[in-house]
């Protein structure tokens, strides 16, 4: 690549260096949108270890991430360097048991419990930008 793009390089490195990584709005402890909150809840229900990157501090993160993944929406879950999908796909996979199988973990909770966890709404925004 002739152009130097530190944000794209940092995103690619984060995807490469973390077996399971979620690019989301907010942090796992303080999701900033319902889609990110549901995706985190599914991962936590499976007790799946994952890294997370808040895309909100810098709009270039989202732009470069979408350029890498060819996926327009946030959150985006990657496993083994490959895009798994966004919230809807992750939730469908969770409900069918496919997410646990993909991530190599045990299915420990049902989807209704995960949906119920989201009734309280998103927590205040916390910044945890691991790309800088």
N, C-alpha and C positions, 0 to 999 in steps of 0.2 A: 504494500500500500504506500503510495507516494505521499499522501497527506498524513500529517500527524494528528491523531484524534484520541486524546487521552481518555475521554469519557467512554467512547466506544471500546477502546482497549481495556479499560477497567471493567466494563460490563462483561466483555468476553472472558477476561481473566476470572471474574467472580463466578461465571457460569462454569468455566473449566475447573476451578479449584474447589467448588462446593457440589457434592453429589446431589443434594436437593436444595434448591434456592428459589425463593419467592420474591418477585419484584411486586411491590404493593404500595398502596397509599397509606402512609403512616407506618407504624411498627406493630409487631405481633402483640405487644402489650397495650398499644393504643392505635388500633386501626382507624383510618380516617374516612372509610366508606364501608358500606354494608357488604359489597362484593369482596373486598379484602378481608373483612371480619369473618365472613362465611368460609372463605378459603382457609384462613388461619385456623378456624374452629375445626374444620375437617382434618387438617394436619395434626392438630393437637389431640383430637379425639383418637387418632391412630397412634398417638405417642411417637410420631415420626420426627426424627431430628431434621431440622432445616435451618438454613441461613435466610435472612431477609434483608432486602434493600428498600428503603423508603425512596420513592421516585419524586416526591413532592419538593424537596429543597431546590432542585434545579430542573427546569423544563427540558433541558437537553438530555437528561437521563432517559425520560420517556421517549423522546424522539429517536435517540440512538438505539434504545432497546427495541422499539418497534421496527427499526431498520434491520436489526440483526435477526429478529424472530419472524418478521412478516406477519405480526399479530398486532392489531390496532388497540386493543383494550387492556386495561390493568384491572386486576392482577394478572401476572404471568408466572406460572410454575414451571420450573425446569427440573429435570431429573437426568443424571448421567449426561449432561451437556445438551439434552434435547428438550424442546418445548413440549410440555404435557398439555397445557391449555390454560384457559382463563377460568373464572369462577363457575360458569355453567358446566363446562366439561369436567372440572374437578369434582363438582357436587354430583354429577351423574356417575362418575367413576367411583366416588365414595359410596353412593347408595347401592351400586351393583357389586361392590367389593373389589372392583378392578383397581382402585387407587391403592389399596393395601397391598395387592398383588404386585403392582408396578413398583411400589416403593420398598417392597420386601419386608413389610411389617404385618402384624396381626390386626384383624378388624376387631376392635374392642367395644365400639359404641355404635348405636344405630343413627341413621340420618335424622330422625325426629329429635333426638337429644341435641344434635348439633344445631338444628334449626331453632330449638328452644333457647339455646345459649345466646342467640342473637337478639332476643326480645328487648334487651336493655338499650340497644343502640350503640353507636360508636363512642369510644372514649375520647377525651381531648387529644389533640395531636402531639406526638412526641417525635423529635427528630433523632434518627439514628442512621446517618448516611455513612455507609461503609465503603463508598466508592472513592472518597477523597484521601 
